[in-house]
Amino acid sequence: MYGAASEKMRIRLQGDWTLNGVSCQLPHLVEHLTNSQIDGMQAGCETRVHHEVSLAGIELLDVCGCQLLTIFVHNLKKRGATPLLIDVPDAMGEKIALWGFGRELGTFQESV
């Protein structure tokens, strides 16, 4: 018998999310995506994992970093996760919207 379950996972992003720093973020994102794929698979159970993605630790962000963040969120969705950006500083949220990534990244919760 198949059932539906829901789990919550928190991902804390940090560091430099500019053109100079995004290459350092890739290994961490791959690790998160690998873990989310495992979390979403349980024998006989369709699991929906809600990912709270905290942006509080991001020190620098530019358009390149927003592109990488968008790709990361898109890949979480492809793996059956429900990502929600949390702890988004107001200035960062404004930049995300100004650069046109607001629709792709969805709504924010708990802005700081």
C-alpha positions as CSV (number, residue, x, y, z in Angstrom):
1,M,0.0,0.0,0.0
2,Y,1.3,3.4,-1.0
3,G,1.0,6.4,1.4
4,A,2.1,10.0,1.3
5,A,4.4,11.4,3.8
6,S,6.0,14.8,4.4
7,E,9.4,15.6,5.8
8,K,11.2,18.9,6.4
9,M,14.9,19.5,5.7
10,R,16.8,22.8,6.2
11,I,19.6,23.8,3.9
12,R,21.8,26.7,5.0
13,L,23.5,28.5,2.1
14,Q,26.5,30.7,2.9
15,G,29.5,32.6,1.6
16,D,30.2,34.3,-1.7
17,W,27.5,34.0,-4.3
18,T,29.0,36.3,-6.9
19,L,30.8,35.5,-10.1
20,N,34.0,35.0,-8.1
21,G,32.5,32.6,-5.6
22,V,29.9,30.5,-7.3
23,S,32.4,27.8,-8.3
24,C,33.1,27.2,-4.6
25,Q,29.4,26.7,-4.0
26,L,28.9,23.9,-6.5
27,P,30.3,21.0,-4.4
28,H,27.9,21.9,-1.5
29,L,24.9,22.2,-3.8
30,V,25.7,18.8,-5.4
31,E,25.8,17.3,-1.9
32,H,22.5,18.9,-1.0
33,L,20.9,17.6,-4.2
34,T,22.3,14.1,-3.6
35,N,20.9,14.1,-0.1
36,S,17.5,15.4,-1.2
37,Q,17.3,12.6,-3.8
38,I,17.9,9.9,-1.1
39,D,15.5,11.6,1.4
40,G,12.7,11.5,-1.3
41,M,13.0,7.7,-1.8
42,Q,11.4,5.4,0.7
43,A,10.2,1.9,-0.1
44,G,6.5,1.8,-0.5
45,C,6.0,5.4,0.4
46,E,5.8,8.5,-1.7
47,T,7.6,11.1,0.3
48,R,7.4,14.9,-0.2
49,V,10.3,16.6,1.4
50,H,9.9,20.3,2.2
51,H,13.2,22.1,1.9
52,E,13.7,25.3,3.8
53,V,16.6,27.0,2.1
54,S,18.1,29.7,4.4
55,L,19.8,32.6,2.7
56,A,21.0,34.3,5.9
57,G,24.6,33.1,5.5
58,I,25.0,34.5,2.0
59,E,27.5,37.3,2.3
60,L,27.6,38.5,-1.3
61,L,25.1,38.0,-4.1
62,D,25.0,39.0,-7.8
63,V,23.1,38.0,-10.9
64,C,25.5,35.0,-11.4
65,G,24.7,33.8,-7.9
66,C,20.9,34.2,-8.5
67,Q,21.2,32.1,-11.6
68,L,22.9,29.3,-9.6
69,L,20.3,29.6,-6.9
70,T,17.6,29.4,-9.4
71,I,19.1,26.2,-11.0
72,F,19.5,24.7,-7.5
73,V,15.8,25.4,-6.6
74,H,14.7,24.0,-10.0
75,N,16.7,20.8,-9.4
76,L,15.2,20.4,-5.9
77,K,11.7,20.6,-7.5
78,K,12.7,18.0,-10.1
79,R,13.6,15.6,-7.3
80,G,10.1,16.0,-5.8
81,A,11.1,18.5,-3.1
82,T,9.1,21.7,-2.2
83,P,11.8,24.4,-1.7
84,L,11.0,27.5,0.3
85,L,13.5,30.4,0.7
86,I,13.7,31.6,4.3
87,D,15.8,34.1,6.3
88,V,16.1,36.3,3.2
89,P,17.4,39.7,4.1
90,D,15.2,42.5,2.7
91,A,17.9,44.0,0.6
92,M,18.6,40.5,-0.9
93,G,15.0,39.9,-1.6
94,E,14.8,43.3,-3.4
95,K,17.8,42.4,-5.6
96,I,16.3,39.0,-6.5
97,A,13.1,40.7,-7.6
98,L,14.9,43.6,-9.4
99,W,17.0,41.1,-11.4
100,G,13.9,39.2,-12.4
101,F,14.4,36.0,-10.4
102,G,11.4,36.5,-8.1
103,R,9.1,34.3,-10.1
104,E,11.5,31.5,-10.4
105,L,12.5,31.5,-6.8
106,G,9.0,31.7,-5.5
107,T,7.9,33.6,-2.4
108,F,10.0,34.2,0.6
109,Q,9.2,33.5,4.2
110,E,10.6,34.9,7.4
111,S,12.7,37.7,5.9
112,V,15.3,39.0,8.2
